[in-house]
Protein backbone atom coordinates (compact mmCIF):
# COMPACT_ATOMS: atom_id res chain seq x y z
CA UNK A 1 0.00 0.00 0.00
CA UNK A 2 1.31 3.40 -0.97
CA UNK A 3 1.39 5.53 2.24
CA UNK A 4 1.27 8.78 0.28
CA UNK A 5 -1.94 7.76 -1.42
CA UNK A 6 -3.46 6.29 1.72
CA UNK A 7 -2.71 9.38 3.81
CA UNK A 8 -4.33 11.58 1.22
CA UNK A 9 -7.59 9.59 1.27
CA UNK A 10 -8.31 9.26 4.95
CA UNK A 11 -10.06 11.40 7.62
CA UNK A 12 -11.30 14.92 7.46
CA UNK A 13 -13.58 14.91 4.45
CA UNK A 14 -13.25 18.32 2.96
CA UNK A 15 -13.41 21.73 4.39
CA UNK A 16 -14.69 25.17 3.96
CA UNK A 17 -14.62 27.65 6.81
CA UNK A 18 -17.49 30.00 6.27
CA UNK A 19 -18.72 33.45 7.18
CA UNK A 20 -21.62 31.73 8.92
CA UNK A 21 -22.77 28.13 8.76
CA UNK A 22 -26.09 27.73 6.99
CA UNK A 23 -28.63 24.95 6.56
CA UNK A 24 -27.91 22.42 3.83
CA UNK A 25 -31.58 21.59 3.57
CA UNK A 26 -32.04 23.12 0.11
CA UNK A 27 -29.30 21.12 -1.67
CA UNK A 28 -30.44 19.87 -5.06
CA UNK A 29 -30.03 16.34 -6.26
CA UNK A 30 -26.85 15.85 -8.33
CA UNK A 31 -27.16 15.32 -12.04
CA UNK A 32 -24.54 12.86 -13.14
CA UNK A 33 -23.88 10.52 -16.01
CA UNK A 34 -24.16 6.79 -15.20
CA UNK A 35 -21.17 5.29 -13.43
CA UNK A 36 -20.22 1.80 -12.47
CA UNK A 37 -20.72 0.81 -8.88
CA UNK A 38 -17.52 0.81 -6.83
CA UNK A 39 -16.74 -0.06 -3.25
CA UNK A 40 -16.49 2.79 -0.74
CA UNK A 41 -12.77 2.06 -0.32
CA UNK A 42 -12.31 3.01 -3.98
CA UNK A 43 -13.46 6.56 -3.40
CA UNK A 44 -10.97 9.27 -2.47
CA UNK A 45 -12.79 12.13 -0.77
CA UNK A 46 -12.05 15.81 -1.20
CA UNK A 47 -9.94 16.85 1.77
CA UNK A 48 -8.07 20.11 1.65
CA UNK A 49 -6.98 19.33 5.22
CA UNK A 50 -4.72 16.73 3.66
CA UNK A 51 -2.97 18.16 0.57
CA UNK A 52 -3.73 16.00 -2.43
CA UNK A 53 -6.63 14.27 -0.70
CA UNK A 54 -9.14 15.14 -3.36
CA UNK A 55 -11.48 12.73 -5.04
CA UNK A 56 -11.80 9.79 -7.31
CA UNK A 57 -15.60 10.05 -7.49
CA UNK A 58 -17.63 6.94 -6.96
CA UNK A 59 -21.39 6.87 -7.50
CA UNK A 60 -23.04 10.07 -6.26
CA UNK A 61 -24.05 9.88 -2.61
CA UNK A 62 -27.78 10.29 -1.93
CA UNK A 63 -28.85 13.82 -1.05
CA UNK A 64 -31.52 14.10 1.68
CA UNK A 65 -34.95 15.42 0.76
CA UNK A 66 -35.42 19.10 1.69
CA UNK A 67 -36.47 19.46 5.31
CA UNK A 68 -39.85 20.88 6.11
CA UNK A 69 -40.12 24.56 6.95
CA UNK A 70 -41.70 23.77 10.31
CA UNK A 71 -40.48 24.98 13.71
CA UNK A 72 -38.29 21.89 14.28
CA UNK A 73 -36.35 22.48 11.06
CA UNK A 74 -35.78 26.15 11.89
CA UNK A 75 -34.52 25.31 15.38
CA UNK A 76 -32.04 22.77 13.96
CA UNK A 77 -30.67 25.31 11.46
CA UNK A 78 -30.12 27.86 14.22
CA UNK A 79 -28.33 25.31 16.38
CA UNK A 80 -25.97 24.35 13.54
CA UNK A 81 -25.14 27.95 12.60
CA UNK A 82 -24.82 29.55 16.02
CA UNK A 83 -22.03 32.05 16.33
CA UNK A 84 -20.57 34.62 13.99
CA UNK A 85 -17.48 34.13 11.89
CA UNK A 86 -15.80 37.49 11.33
CA UNK A 87 -14.17 37.17 7.92
CA UNK A 88 -10.84 38.98 7.72
CA UNK A 89 -10.19 41.75 5.23
CA UNK A 90 -8.91 40.22 2.00
CA UNK A 91 -7.03 43.42 1.20
CA UNK A 92 -4.58 42.46 3.97
CA UNK A 93 -3.58 39.32 2.08
CA UNK A 94 -0.25 39.50 0.26
CA UNK A 95 1.48 37.56 -2.48
CA UNK A 96 3.92 34.91 -1.32
CA UNK A 97 4.98 31.27 -1.64
CA UNK A 98 5.14 28.71 1.17
CA UNK A 99 6.65 25.24 0.89
CA UNK A 100 5.75 22.58 3.45
CA UNK A 101 7.40 19.20 4.03
CA UNK A 102 4.86 16.38 4.40
CA UNK A 103 5.59 13.42 6.66
CA UNK A 104 3.60 10.53 8.07
CA UNK A 105 4.76 9.26 11.45
CA UNK A 106 4.01 5.65 12.37
CA UNK A 107 5.33 4.98 15.87
CA UNK A 108 9.03 5.88 15.42
CA UNK A 109 9.07 5.59 11.62
CA UNK A 110 8.84 8.71 9.44
CA UNK A 111 7.49 8.28 5.91
CA UNK A 112 8.18 11.26 3.59
CA UNK A 113 5.18 12.28 1.47
CA UNK A 114 6.72 14.97 -0.69
CA UNK A 115 6.25 18.74 -0.72
CA UNK A 116 3.15 20.89 -0.53
CA UNK A 117 3.63 24.28 -2.21
CA UNK A 118 1.15 27.15 -1.80
CA UNK A 119 1.49 30.29 -3.93
CA UNK A 120 -0.72 33.35 -3.46
CA UNK A 121 -0.73 35.95 -6.24
CA UNK A 122 -2.90 38.78 -7.54
CA UNK A 123 -4.87 37.74 -10.59
CA UNK A 124 -7.80 38.65 -12.85
CA UNK A 125 -10.91 36.63 -13.65
CA UNK A 126 -13.45 37.96 -16.09
CA UNK A 127 -11.77 41.36 -15.95
CA UNK A 128 -12.20 41.57 -12.16
CA UNK A 129 -9.15 41.62 -9.84
CA UNK A 130 -8.93 38.74 -7.40
CA UNK A 131 -6.50 36.53 -5.49
CA UNK A 132 -5.27 33.23 -6.93
CA UNK A 133 -4.34 30.55 -4.38
CA UNK A 134 -2.43 27.88 -6.31
CA UNK A 135 -1.31 24.63 -4.69
CA UNK A 136 0.68 21.59 -5.74
CA UNK A 137 1.74 18.40 -4.05
CA UNK A 138 4.75 16.73 -5.61
CA UNK A 139 7.19 13.98 -4.74
CA UNK A 140 4.57 11.25 -4.49
CA UNK A 141 3.04 8.75 -6.89
CA UNK A 142 0.08 10.99 -7.70
CA UNK A 143 0.71 14.72 -8.11
CA UNK A 144 -2.19 17.03 -7.28
CA UNK A 145 -2.90 20.63 -8.20
CA UNK A 146 -5.45 23.25 -7.12
CA UNK A 147 -6.21 26.73 -8.44
CA UNK A 148 -8.69 28.76 -6.42
CA UNK A 149 -9.78 32.30 -7.34
CA UNK A 150 -11.21 34.29 -4.43
CA UNK A 151 -12.71 37.75 -4.18
CA UNK A 152 -10.04 40.39 -3.64
CA UNK A 153 -11.75 42.01 -0.63
CA UNK A 154 -13.94 39.33 0.95
CA UNK A 155 -11.93 36.16 0.16
CA UNK A 156 -15.12 34.39 -0.92
CA UNK A 157 -14.50 31.69 -3.56
CA UNK A 158 -15.25 32.44 -7.19
CA UNK A 159 -13.82 29.57 -9.22
CA UNK A 160 -11.90 26.41 -8.35
CA UNK A 161 -10.17 23.80 -10.49
CA UNK A 162 -8.38 20.73 -9.19
CA UNK A 163 -6.43 17.82 -10.66
CA UNK A 164 -5.63 14.57 -8.87
CA UNK A 165 -3.94 12.19 -11.26
CA UNK A 166 -6.49 11.61 -14.04
CA UNK A 167 -9.35 13.10 -12.01
CA UNK A 168 -10.42 16.66 -12.70
CA UNK A 169 -12.87 18.98 -10.99
CA UNK A 170 -14.13 22.46 -11.84
CA UNK A 171 -16.45 24.52 -9.65
CA UNK A 172 -18.04 27.96 -9.82
CA UNK A 173 -19.56 29.71 -6.80
CA UNK A 174 -22.39 32.12 -6.11
CA UNK A 175 -23.23 33.59 -2.71
CA UNK A 176 -25.12 30.47 -1.67
CA UNK A 177 -24.45 27.74 -4.23
CA UNK A 178 -21.70 25.80 -5.97
CA UNK A 179 -21.83 24.39 -9.49
CA UNK A 180 -19.45 21.48 -9.98
CA UNK A 181 -18.36 19.37 -12.95
CA UNK A 182 -16.03 16.42 -12.45
CA UNK A 183 -14.43 13.76 -14.59
CA UNK A 184 -12.41 10.63 -13.91
CA UNK A 185 -11.85 7.15 -15.31
CA UNK A 186 -15.47 6.23 -14.45
CA UNK A 187 -16.99 9.02 -16.50
CA UNK A 188 -18.36 12.51 -16.03
CA UNK A 189 -20.74 14.00 -13.52
CA UNK A 190 -22.07 17.33 -12.30
CA UNK A 191 -24.14 18.75 -9.51
CA UNK A 192 -25.55 21.97 -8.12
CA UNK A 193 -25.65 22.34 -4.34
CA UNK A 194 -26.60 24.94 -1.79
CA UNK A 195 -23.74 25.86 0.54
CA UNK A 196 -23.27 28.49 3.24
CA UNK A 197 -21.92 31.76 1.79
CA UNK A 198 -18.20 32.40 1.64
CA UNK A 199 -16.91 28.83 1.65
CA UNK A 200 -13.17 28.19 1.75
CA UNK A 201 -12.35 25.01 -0.07
CA UNK A 202 -8.60 24.29 -0.13
CA UNK A 203 -5.77 23.73 2.33
CA UNK A 204 -3.89 26.81 1.21
CA UNK A 205 -6.89 29.04 1.66
CA UNK A 206 -7.44 27.75 5.20
CA UNK A 207 -3.81 28.53 6.06
CA UNK A 208 -4.10 32.05 4.66
CA UNK A 209 -7.33 32.65 6.57
CA UNK A 210 -5.77 31.57 9.88
CA UNK A 211 -2.94 34.01 9.26
CA UNK A 212 -5.44 36.90 9.07
CA UNK A 213 -7.65 36.07 12.05
CA UNK A 214 -7.31 38.07 15.31
CA UNK A 215 -5.79 35.14 17.19
CA UNK A 216 -5.17 35.31 20.93
CA UNK A 217 -5.89 33.47 24.16
CA UNK A 218 -9.62 32.77 24.35
CA UNK A 219 -10.27 33.22 20.63
CA UNK A 220 -13.12 30.96 19.46
CA UNK A 221 -15.47 31.02 16.51
CA UNK A 222 -17.93 28.68 14.83
CA UNK A 223 -17.43 27.63 11.24
CA UNK A 224 -18.59 25.03 8.76
CA UNK A 225 -16.85 22.36 6.69
CA UNK A 226 -18.01 21.54 3.19
CA UNK A 227 -17.34 17.97 2.11
CA UNK A 228 -17.46 16.53 -1.40
CA UNK A 229 -17.95 12.88 -0.59
CA UNK A 230 -18.76 10.32 -3.29
CA UNK A 231 -19.72 13.08 -5.68
CA UNK A 232 -22.17 15.01 -3.49
CA UNK A 233 -21.60 17.81 -0.97
CA UNK A 234 -22.59 18.22 2.65
CA UNK A 235 -21.97 20.90 5.26
CA UNK A 236 -20.36 19.94 8.58
CA UNK A 237 -20.46 22.26 11.63
CA UNK A 238 -17.02 23.07 13.01
CA UNK A 239 -15.15 25.37 15.39
CA UNK A 240 -11.84 27.24 15.34
CA UNK A 241 -10.20 28.02 18.67
CA UNK A 242 -6.87 29.03 20.17
CA UNK A 243 -6.04 26.29 22.68
CA UNK A 244 -2.82 27.82 23.99
CA UNK A 245 0.69 29.00 23.21
CA UNK A 246 3.60 26.76 22.24
CA UNK A 247 7.12 27.09 20.95
CA UNK A 248 8.03 24.83 18.04
CA UNK A 249 11.31 24.32 16.23
CA UNK A 250 11.09 24.96 12.50
CA UNK A 251 14.37 24.27 10.75
CA UNK A 252 16.91 25.67 13.21
CA UNK A 253 14.63 28.33 14.68
CA UNK A 254 12.50 28.25 17.81
CA UNK A 255 9.21 29.97 16.94
CA UNK A 256 6.59 31.28 19.39
CA UNK A 257 3.17 30.20 18.14
CA UNK A 258 -0.54 30.18 18.80
CA UNK A 259 -1.89 26.63 18.92
CA UNK A 260 -5.06 26.74 16.82
CA UNK A 261 -7.38 23.75 16.62
CA UNK A 262 -9.99 23.20 13.94
CA UNK A 263 -12.65 20.67 15.05
CA UNK A 264 -15.51 19.02 13.20
CA UNK A 265 -17.22 16.44 15.39
CA UNK A 266 -14.63 13.87 16.45
CA UNK A 267 -12.16 15.05 13.79
CA UNK A 268 -9.61 17.77 14.41
CA UNK A 269 -6.50 19.35 12.98
CA UNK A 270 -3.90 21.38 14.89
CA UNK A 271 -2.11 24.42 13.48
CA UNK A 272 0.90 26.22 14.92
CA UNK A 273 0.67 29.85 13.80
CA UNK A 274 3.69 32.03 14.50
CA UNK A 275 2.89 35.26 16.33
CA UNK A 276 5.06 37.74 14.47
CA UNK A 277 4.49 37.64 11.62
CA UNK A 278 1.32 35.54 11.90
CA UNK A 279 1.94 32.51 9.67
CA UNK A 280 1.14 28.80 9.68
CA UNK A 281 4.49 27.10 10.28
CA UNK A 282 3.26 23.62 11.17
CA UNK A 283 0.11 21.50 11.17
CA UNK A 284 -0.68 18.05 12.48
CA UNK A 285 -3.51 15.59 12.16
CA UNK A 286 -4.13 12.07 13.43
CA UNK A 287 -5.13 9.59 10.73
CA UNK A 288 -5.83 5.87 10.73
CA UNK A 289 -2.33 5.37 9.29
CA UNK A 290 -0.39 7.59 11.66
CA UNK A 291 0.23 11.30 12.33
CA UNK A 292 0.33 13.49 9.25
CA UNK A 293 2.54 16.56 9.70
CA UNK A 294 3.26 19.59 7.50
CA UNK A 295 6.28 21.73 8.39
CA UNK A 296 7.24 25.01 6.73
CA UNK A 297 10.56 24.68 4.91
CA UNK A 298 11.66 28.28 5.22
CA UNK A 299 10.09 30.10 8.19
Kinemage of the C-alpha trace (Angstrom):
@kinemage 1
@onewidth
@group {chain A} dominant
@subgroup {mainchain}
@vectorlist {calphas} color= white
{ca unk a 1} P 0.000 0.000 0.000
{ca unk a 2} L 1.312 3.404 -0.967
{ca unk a 3} L 1.390 5.529 2.243
{ca unk a 4} L 1.272 8.776 0.277
{ca unk a 5} L -1.942 7.763 -1.425
{ca unk a 6} L -3.460 6.294 1.717
{ca unk a 7} L -2.707 9.380 3.811
{ca unk a 8} L -4.333 11.583 1.218
{ca unk a 9} L -7.587 9.592 1.265
{ca unk a 10} L -8.312 9.262 4.954
{ca unk a 11} L -10.058 11.400 7.621
{ca unk a 12} L -11.301 14.922 7.462
{ca unk a 13} L -13.576 14.907 4.449
{ca unk a 14} L -13.248 18.324 2.962
{ca unk a 15} L -13.412 21.732 4.389
{ca unk a 16} L -14.688 25.168 3.955
{ca unk a 17} L -14.621 27.647 6.805
{ca unk a 18} L -17.488 30.004 6.265
{ca unk a 19} L -18.716 33.455 7.180
{ca unk a 20} L -21.618 31.730 8.920
{ca unk a 21} L -22.767 28.128 8.761
{ca unk a 22} L -26.092 27.729 6.990
{ca unk a 23} L -28.633 24.947 6.565
{ca unk a 24} L -27.911 22.419 3.831
{ca unk a 25} L -31.579 21.588 3.569
{ca unk a 26} L -32.035 23.124 0.113
{ca unk a 27} L -29.301 21.120 -1.675
{ca unk a 28} L -30.436 19.873 -5.061
{ca unk a 29} L -30.025 16.340 -6.263
{ca unk a 30} L -26.846 15.854 -8.329
{ca unk a 31} L -27.163 15.320 -12.042
{ca unk a 32} L -24.536 12.861 -13.145
{ca unk a 33} L -23.879 10.524 -16.009
{ca unk a 34} L -24.156 6.792 -15.204
{ca unk a 35} L -21.169 5.291 -13.429
{ca unk a 36} L -20.215 1.797 -12.472
{ca unk a 37} L -20.720 0.805 -8.875
{ca unk a 38} L -17.515 0.813 -6.828
{ca unk a 39} L -16.738 -0.056 -3.252
{ca unk a 40} L -16.492 2.790 -0.743
{ca unk a 41} L -12.775 2.059 -0.323
{ca unk a 42} L -12.310 3.009 -3.984
{ca unk a 43} L -13.462 6.561 -3.397
{ca unk a 44} L -10.975 9.273 -2.473
{ca unk a 45} L -12.788 12.126 -0.773
{ca unk a 46} L -12.050 15.805 -1.197
{ca unk a 47} L -9.941 16.846 1.774
{ca unk a 48} L -8.067 20.106 1.653
{ca unk a 49} L -6.983 19.331 5.225
{ca unk a 50} L -4.722 16.734 3.660
{ca unk a 51} L -2.974 18.162 0.568
{ca unk a 52} L -3.727 16.000 -2.428
{ca unk a 53} L -6.627 14.274 -0.696
{ca unk a 54} L -9.143 15.137 -3.358
{ca unk a 55} L -11.475 12.729 -5.038
{ca unk a 56} L -11.804 9.791 -7.313
{ca unk a 57} L -15.600 10.049 -7.493
{ca unk a 58} L -17.627 6.941 -6.961
{ca unk a 59} L -21.392 6.867 -7.504
{ca unk a 60} L -23.044 10.070 -6.257
{ca unk a 61} L -24.046 9.884 -2.613
{ca unk a 62} L -27.781 10.289 -1.933
{ca unk a 63} L -28.847 13.822 -1.052
{ca unk a 64} L -31.520 14.097 1.679
{ca unk a 65} L -34.948 15.416 0.764
{ca unk a 66} L -35.424 19.095 1.688
{ca unk a 67} L -36.469 19.464 5.308
{ca unk a 68} L -39.854 20.882 6.112
{ca unk a 69} L -40.119 24.557 6.952
{ca unk a 70} L -41.703 23.774 10.306
{ca unk a 71} L -40.479 24.983 13.709
{ca unk a 72} L -38.292 21.890 14.275
{ca unk a 73} L -36.346 22.478 11.063
{ca unk a 74} L -35.781 26.149 11.895
{ca unk a 75} L -34.516 25.310 15.380
{ca unk a 76} L -32.043 22.768 13.962
{ca unk a 77} L -30.669 25.307 11.463
{ca unk a 78} L -30.124 27.858 14.218
{ca unk a 79} L -28.325 25.306 16.379
{ca unk a 80} L -25.967 24.353 13.539
{ca unk a 81} L -25.137 27.954 12.602
{ca unk a 82} L -24.818 29.548 16.016
{ca unk a 83} L -22.032 32.053 16.331
{ca unk a 84} L -20.573 34.618 13.988
{ca unk a 85} L -17.483 34.134 11.894
{ca unk a 86} L -15.795 37.493 11.333
{ca unk a 87} L -14.172 37.166 7.923
{ca unk a 88} L -10.838 38.979 7.719
{ca unk a 89} L -10.190 41.751 5.232
{ca unk a 90} L -8.907 40.223 2.005
{ca unk a 91} L -7.031 43.425 1.198
{ca unk a 92} L -4.576 42.459 3.966
{ca unk a 93} L -3.580 39.322 2.077
{ca unk a 94} L -0.251 39.500 0.259
{ca unk a 95} L 1.483 37.565 -2.485
{ca unk a 96} L 3.924 34.910 -1.318
{ca unk a 97} L 4.975 31.270 -1.638
{ca unk a 98} L 5.137 28.709 1.170
{ca unk a 99} L 6.650 25.240 0.889
{ca unk a 100} L 5.749 22.577 3.450
{ca unk a 101} L 7.397 19.202 4.027
{ca unk a 102} L 4.864 16.383 4.397
{ca unk a 103} L 5.588 13.419 6.656
{ca unk a 104} L 3.598 10.527 8.070
{ca unk a 105} L 4.762 9.261 11.451
{ca unk a 106} L 4.012 5.655 12.371
{ca unk a 107} L 5.332 4.980 15.867
{ca unk a 108} L 9.031 5.878 15.425
{ca unk a 109} L 9.066 5.586 11.620
{ca unk a 110} L 8.839 8.711 9.435
{ca unk a 111} L 7.494 8.276 5.910
{ca unk a 112} L 8.182 11.263 3.586
{ca unk a 113} L 5.178 12.275 1.473
{ca unk a 114} L 6.718 14.971 -0.694
{ca unk a 115} L 6.250 18.736 -0.720
{ca unk a 116} L 3.145 20.893 -0.529
{ca unk a 117} L 3.629 24.282 -2.212
{ca unk a 118} L 1.150 27.146 -1.800
{ca unk a 119} L 1.487 30.286 -3.927
{ca unk a 120} L -0.724 33.353 -3.463
{ca unk a 121} L -0.732 35.949 -6.241
{ca unk a 122} L -2.899 38.778 -7.535
{ca unk a 123} L -4.869 37.744 -10.586
{ca unk a 124} L -7.797 38.647 -12.853
{ca unk a 125} L -10.905 36.626 -13.649
{ca unk a 126} L -13.454 37.965 -16.093
{ca unk a 127} L -11.774 41.357 -15.951
{ca unk a 128} L -12.200 41.570 -12.164
{ca unk a 129} L -9.148 41.624 -9.836
{ca unk a 130} L -8.928 38.735 -7.397
{ca unk a 131} L -6.497 36.534 -5.494
{ca unk a 132} L -5.273 33.229 -6.927
{ca unk a 133} L -4.339 30.550 -4.377
{ca unk a 134} L -2.435 27.879 -6.306
{ca unk a 135} L -1.308 24.630 -4.694
{ca unk a 136} L 0.675 21.594 -5.741
{ca unk a 137} L 1.740 18.402 -4.054
{ca unk a 138} L 4.749 16.733 -5.612
{ca unk a 139} L 7.192 13.983 -4.744
{ca unk a 140} L 4.567 11.251 -4.487
{ca unk a 141} L 3.040 8.752 -6.886
{ca unk a 142} L 0.081 10.986 -7.700
{ca unk a 143} L 0.715 14.716 -8.107
{ca unk a 144} L -2.191 17.031 -7.278
{ca unk a 145} L -2.898 20.625 -8.205
{ca unk a 146} L -5.450 23.249 -7.122
{ca unk a 147} L -6.211 26.730 -8.436
{ca unk a 148} L -8.692 28.763 -6.415
{ca unk a 149} L -9.777 32.296 -7.338
{ca unk a 150} L -11.206 34.289 -4.429
{ca unk a 151} L -12.709 37.748 -4.181
{ca unk a 152} L -10.040 40.385 -3.636
{ca unk a 153} L -11.745 42.010 -0.632
{ca unk a 154} L -13.941 39.328 0.949
{ca unk a 155} L -11.932 36.158 0.157
{ca unk a 156} L -15.117 34.393 -0.922
{ca unk a 157} L -14.499 31.693 -3.557
{ca unk a 158} L -15.254 32.438 -7.187
{ca unk a 159} L -13.823 29.571 -9.222
{ca unk a 160} L -11.904 26.411 -8.346
{ca unk a 161} L -10.173 23.799 -10.492
{ca unk a 162} L -8.381 20.729 -9.190
{ca unk a 163} L -6.428 17.816 -10.664
{ca unk a 164} L -5.633 14.571 -8.868
{ca unk a 165} L -3.936 12.193 -11.264
{ca unk a 166} L -6.491 11.609 -14.041
{ca unk a 167} L -9.347 13.097 -12.010
{ca unk a 168} L -10.424 16.660 -12.704
{ca unk a 169} L -12.866 18.982 -10.985
{ca unk a 170} L -14.131 22.457 -11.842
{ca unk a 171} L -16.451 24.524 -9.646
{ca unk a 172} L -18.037 27.961 -9.820
{ca unk a 173} L -19.562 29.710 -6.800
{ca unk a 174} L -22.388 32.123 -6.114
{ca unk a 175} L -23.228 33.588 -2.712
{ca unk a 176} L -25.124 30.466 -1.674
{ca unk a 177} L -24.454 27.735 -4.234
{ca unk a 178} L -21.703 25.804 -5.966
{ca unk a 179} L -21.832 24.389 -9.491
{ca unk a 180} L -19.446 21.481 -9.982
{ca unk a 181} L -18.361 19.368 -12.951
{ca unk a 182} L -16.034 16.422 -12.453
{ca unk a 183} L -14.431 13.757 -14.589
{ca unk a 184} L -12.410 10.629 -13.905
{ca unk a 185} L -11.848 7.152 -15.308
{ca unk a 186} L -15.466 6.230 -14.445
{ca unk a 187} L -16.995 9.024 -16.500
{ca unk a 188} L -18.355 12.505 -16.033
{ca unk a 189} L -20.740 14.000 -13.520
{ca unk a 190} L -22.073 17.327 -12.302
{ca unk a 191} L -24.143 18.752 -9.505
{ca unk a 192} L -25.546 21.965 -8.119
{ca unk a 193} L -25.646 22.344 -4.344
{ca unk a 194} L -26.598 24.943 -1.790
{ca unk a 195} L -23.736 25.857 0.543
{ca unk a 196} L -23.274 28.492 3.239
{ca unk a 197} L -21.917 31.757 1.789
{ca unk a 198} L -18.203 32.405 1.636
{ca unk a 199} L -16.913 28.834 1.651
{ca unk a 200} L -13.175 28.187 1.752
{ca unk a 201} L -12.346 25.012 -0.071
{ca unk a 202} L -8.596 24.286 -0.133
{ca unk a 203} L -5.774 23.728 2.331
{ca unk a 204} L -3.885 26.807 1.206
{ca unk a 205} L -6.890 29.036 1.662
{ca unk a 206} L -7.435 27.752 5.198
{ca unk a 207} L -3.811 28.527 6.056
{ca unk a 208} L -4.099 32.054 4.659
{ca unk a 209} L -7.325 32.649 6.569
{ca unk a 210} L -5.766 31.571 9.883
{ca unk a 211} L -2.944 34.008 9.262
{ca unk a 212} L -5.435 36.902 9.071
{ca unk a 213} L -7.652 36.066 12.053
{ca unk a 214} L -7.311 38.072 15.309
{ca unk a 215} L -5.789 35.137 17.194
{ca unk a 216} L -5.175 35.309 20.930
{ca unk a 217} L -5.893 33.469 24.161
{ca unk a 218} L -9.623 32.766 24.354
{ca unk a 219} L -10.272 33.221 20.627
{ca unk a 220} L -13.117 30.964 19.465
{ca unk a 221} L -15.474 31.019 16.513
{ca unk a 222} L -17.934 28.680 14.832
{ca unk a 223} L -17.431 27.626 11.242
{ca unk a 224} L -18.588 25.032 8.757
{ca unk a 225} L -16.846 22.364 6.693
{ca unk a 226} L -18.014 21.537 3.189
{ca unk a 227} L -17.341 17.966 2.111
{ca unk a 228} L -17.464 16.527 -1.395
{ca unk a 229} L -17.947 12.876 -0.593
{ca unk a 230} L -18.757 10.316 -3.288
{ca unk a 231} L -19.721 13.083 -5.684
{ca unk a 232} L -22.172 15.010 -3.488
{ca unk a 233} L -21.601 17.814 -0.967
{ca unk a 234} L -22.594 18.215 2.649
{ca unk a 235} L -21.966 20.897 5.262
{ca unk a 236} L -20.359 19.943 8.578
{ca unk a 237} L -20.460 22.262 11.629
{ca unk a 238} L -17.015 23.067 13.013
{ca unk a 239} L -15.151 25.371 15.385
{ca unk a 240} L -11.838 27.242 15.337
{ca unk a 241} L -10.202 28.016 18.670
{ca unk a 242} L -6.873 29.025 20.169
{ca unk a 243} L -6.035 26.289 22.681
{ca unk a 244} L -2.822 27.817 23.992
{ca unk a 245} L 0.690 29.004 23.210
{ca unk a 246} L 3.602 26.760 22.238
{ca unk a 247} L 7.117 27.086 20.945
{ca unk a 248} L 8.025 24.834 18.039
{ca unk a 249} L 11.311 24.323 16.226
{ca unk a 250} L 11.091 24.965 12.500
{ca unk a 251} L 14.369 24.266 10.754
{ca unk a 252} L 16.908 25.675 13.209
{ca unk a 253} L 14.631 28.334 14.676
{ca unk a 254} L 12.498 28.249 17.812
{ca unk a 255} L 9.211 29.966 16.937
{ca unk a 256} L 6.592 31.284 19.392
{ca unk a 257} L 3.168 30.196 18.145
{ca unk a 258} L -0.537 30.182 18.802
{ca unk a 259} L -1.886 26.634 18.917
{ca unk a 260} L -5.062 26.743 16.820
{ca unk a 261} L -7.385 23.754 16.616
{ca unk a 262} L -9.995 23.199 13.943
{ca unk a 263} L -12.655 20.675 15.051
{ca unk a 264} L -15.513 19.017 13.200
{ca unk a 265} L -17.216 16.441 15.386
{ca unk a 266} L -14.625 13.871 16.445
{ca unk a 267} L -12.162 15.048 13.793
{ca unk a 268} L -9.615 17.771 14.406
{ca unk a 269} L -6.499 19.349 12.983
{ca unk a 270} L -3.899 21.375 14.888
{ca unk a 271} L -2.111 24.415 13.479
{ca unk a 272} L 0.896 26.222 14.922
{ca unk a 273} L 0.667 29.854 13.802
{ca unk a 274} L 3.694 32.033 14.497
{ca unk a 275} L 2.885 35.263 16.330
{ca unk a 276} L 5.059 37.735 14.471
{ca unk a 277} L 4.493 37.638 11.621
{ca unk a 278} L 1.324 35.536 11.899
{ca unk a 279} L 1.938 32.513 9.674
{ca unk a 280} L 1.137 28.797 9.682
{ca unk a 281} L 4.487 27.100 10.280
{ca unk a 282} L 3.259 23.622 11.173
{ca unk a 283} L 0.107 21.503 11.169
{ca unk a 284} L -0.676 18.049 12.477
{ca unk a 285} L -3.511 15.591 12.155
{ca unk a 286} L -4.127 12.075 13.433
{ca unk a 287} L -5.131 9.588 10.734
{ca unk a 288} L -5.826 5.872 10.733
{ca unk a 289} L -2.332 5.370 9.293
{ca unk a 290} L -0.387 7.590 11.659
{ca unk a 291} L 0.229 11.296 12.333
{ca unk a 292} L 0.326 13.489 9.250
{ca unk a 293} L 2.542 16.559 9.697
{ca unk a 294} L 3.264 19.593 7.502
{ca unk a 295} L 6.278 21.731 8.388
{ca unk a 296} L 7.244 25.006 6.729
{ca unk a 297} L 10.555 24.679 4.908
{ca unk a 298} L 11.665 28.285 5.217
{ca unk a 299} L 10.089 30.103 8.191
